[in-house]
Amino acid sequence: MSENETENETENVKDRGPRVALVTGANKGIGYEIAAGLGALGHRVGVGARDDARRETAVAKLRAAGVDAFGVPLDVTDDRSVAEAARLVERREGRLDVLVNNAGISGETGPGWVQDPTALDLDAVRAVVDTNVLGVIRVTNALLPLLRRAPAPRVVNVSSAVASLTRQADPAVEVGPVMAVYAPTKSFLNAVTVQYARHLAGTGILINAACPGLVATDFTGFQAPRTPRQGAATPIRLATLPDDGPTGGFFEDAGVVPW
Ligand SMILES: NC(=O)c1ccc[n+]([C@@H]2O[C@H](COP(=O)([O-])OP(=O)(O)OC[C@H]3O[C@@H](n4cnc5c(N)ncnc54)[C@H](OP(=O)(O)O)[C@@H]3O)[C@@H](O)[C@H]2O)c1
């Protein structure tokens, strides 16, 4: 490459401006802290959220903290909402560097967060699959054309260590209550993540699953030891991997989570 070409390349990269991220379910909890953390690292952050008031409040709070944040109306279960969100990011930014699929639900639980496999409401199971798995596929596929335009695209799927079949099958490991709806949706999500990684191998897009640990949010009724900011650490690390970083993996703060 000639010196001029190198200069032009550098100029083009500069023209691209800050890295652009979209975080789904970013109005609260771990998603909010992922948005805040990526913003603090210099990303321009799209705050994906389905409720207008909650989204606007989060965007205002992030901006007050110095984050270059913008709102993205986004219900991950709704094809039209997701398509419109992709159009908004395209019109505004022209590309996407980082997608964090964070939005997730547990579904109804009984006392002690138990979801009894012998007494499941199948419609309730479908609703959790629709958010935690189909929502991720829907959003990823809608944003993939914009990710392909970025120089170093990263996708993070926020999963959970309860998705680890290895840990669930080991009676010596403490894995919490039986969660017959939620846990399998995250195992499903992990399996989907691996298929994306295989399909996208060699494209420069790195896609990984992240467990945030047990975090005090609405999701856990705030009965958990970790803060949302601590929960955001691994997703942020995977969103900012170097080009030679892993893809198709499953990580928590301590390292690799066994499948
Ligand atoms: N907390 C934990 O201990 C823990 C552990 C392991 C994994 N996780 C995972 O971490 C992620 C974030 O959880 P969290 O603890 O931060 O929970 P949270 O405080 O309940 O936040 C969940 C977020 O997802 C959004 N969301 C849910 N359904 C959506 C939909 N259809 N479209 C768009 N957004 C939607 C929520 O929006 P609304 O405000 O509109 O409901 C909210 O912003 C989830 O994927 C969860 O499974 C959490």
The ligand as a MOL file (V3000), in Angstrom:
LIG
                    3D

  0  0  0     0  0            999 V3000
M  V30 BEGIN CTAB
M  V30 COUNTS 48 52 0 0 0
M  V30 BEGIN ATOM
M  V30 1 N -30.3730 -9.9930 36.1770 0
M  V30 2 C -29.6990 -11.1520 36.1340 0
M  V30 3 O -29.2820 -11.7040 37.1870 0
M  V30 4 C -29.4210 -11.8160 34.8270 0
M  V30 5 C -28.6470 -12.9750 34.8420 0
M  V30 6 C -28.3400 -13.6020 33.6370 0
M  V30 7 C -28.7890 -13.0540 32.4470 0
M  V30 8 N -29.5670 -11.9340 32.4610 0 CHG=1
M  V30 9 C -30.0160 -11.3940 31.1780 0
M  V30 10 O -29.6270 -10.0390 31.0810 0
M  V30 11 C -30.5240 -9.3350 30.2120 0
M  V30 12 C -30.9810 -8.0670 30.8970 0
M  V30 13 O -31.6340 -8.4260 32.0970 0
M  V30 14 P -31.8480 -7.4120 33.3230 0
M  V30 15 O -31.5060 -8.1660 34.5490 0
M  V30 16 O -31.2170 -6.1070 33.0590 0 CHG=-1
M  V30 17 O -33.4490 -7.3050 33.2820 0
M  V30 18 P -34.4540 -6.0590 33.3480 0
M  V30 19 O -33.9720 -5.0320 34.3090 0
M  V30 20 O -35.7840 -6.6810 33.5400 0
M  V30 21 O -34.3460 -5.4230 31.8800 0
M  V30 22 C -34.7980 -6.1230 30.7670 0
M  V30 23 C -34.8280 -5.1730 29.5960 0
M  V30 24 O -35.3190 -5.8930 28.4530 0
M  V30 25 C -36.3810 -5.1250 27.9030 0
M  V30 26 N -37.3190 -5.9280 27.1350 0
M  V30 27 C -38.0400 -7.0030 27.5380 0
M  V30 28 N -38.8220 -7.4240 26.5270 0
M  V30 29 C -38.5790 -6.6020 25.4700 0
M  V30 30 C -39.0850 -6.5140 24.1640 0
M  V30 31 N -40.0240 -7.3640 23.7090 0
M  V30 32 N -38.6060 -5.5600 23.3410 0
M  V30 33 C -37.6640 -4.6880 23.7810 0
M  V30 34 N -37.1680 -4.7040 25.0350 0
M  V30 35 C -37.6350 -5.6450 25.8640 0
M  V30 36 C -37.0240 -4.4330 29.0940 0
M  V30 37 O -37.8450 -3.3600 28.6700 0
M  V30 38 P -39.1130 -2.8530 29.5250 0
M  V30 39 O -38.5670 -1.9210 30.5830 0
M  V30 40 O -39.9580 -2.1720 28.5010 0
M  V30 41 O -39.7550 -4.0740 30.1180 0
M  V30 42 C -35.7700 -4.0010 29.8320 0
M  V30 43 O -35.2270 -2.8520 29.2390 0
M  V30 44 C -31.6480 -10.3210 29.8940 0
M  V30 45 O -31.4140 -10.8970 28.6240 0
M  V30 46 C -31.5130 -11.3790 30.9860 0
M  V30 47 O -31.9910 -12.6350 30.5680 0
M  V30 48 C -29.8890 -11.2930 33.6280 0
M  V30 END ATOM
M  V30 BEGIN BOND
M  V30 1 1 1 2
M  V30 2 2 2 3
M  V30 3 1 2 4
M  V30 4 1 4 5
M  V30 5 2 4 48
M  V30 6 2 5 6
M  V30 7 1 6 7
M  V30 8 2 7 8
M  V30 9 1 8 9
M  V30 10 1 8 48
M  V30 11 1 9 10
M  V30 12 1 9 46
M  V30 13 1 10 11
M  V30 14 1 11 12
M  V30 15 1 11 44
M  V30 16 1 12 13
M  V30 17 1 13 14
M  V30 18 2 14 15
M  V30 19 1 14 16
M  V30 20 1 14 17
M  V30 21 1 17 18
M  V30 22 2 18 19
M  V30 23 1 18 20
M  V30 24 1 18 21
M  V30 25 1 21 22
M  V30 26 1 22 23
M  V30 27 1 23 24
M  V30 28 1 23 42
M  V30 29 1 24 25
M  V30 30 1 25 26
M  V30 31 1 25 36
M  V30 32 1 26 27
M  V30 33 1 26 35
M  V30 34 2 27 28
M  V30 35 1 28 29
M  V30 36 1 29 30
M  V30 37 2 29 35
M  V30 38 1 30 31
M  V30 39 2 30 32
M  V30 40 1 32 33
M  V30 41 2 33 34
M  V30 42 1 34 35
M  V30 43 1 36 37
M  V30 44 1 36 42
M  V30 45 1 37 38
M  V30 46 2 38 39
M  V30 47 1 38 40
M  V30 48 1 38 41
M  V30 49 1 42 43
M  V30 50 1 44 45
M  V30 51 1 44 46
M  V30 52 1 46 47
M  V30 END BOND
M  V30 END CTAB
M  END
